[in-house]
């Protein structure tokens, strides 16, 4: 029941006409990654995992040398 409620809430949020960022957190091994993988594949969107340094680096401000 809780899983369906969470999925329905995420679906409603993603169907709105706003630019979206979805940040998911919770206890370890609670299905967060599985849920996000499902939505990312279904919607064809990019997913970032901030546990991975390579993904965190994409959002790290850096000064470009001109």
Phi, psi and omega in degrees: 000314180297319179301315180296320179298315180297314179298319179296319178296318179294317178302314180298317179297315183289337179277347179292163186267030180254158172291137190236144165230129180245117179250125183240130174218161181168186182296156177300145174058037179256003177098013181300309182296318179300316180297313181293320176302319180299312180292319181298317179292316182298320185263351181065043181247165179277139179241135176243139178243110185284001168284341180265125180301323181298326177283320179299322181299332180295341183247009179271122178298140177216151181268123179274138178272126180261000000 
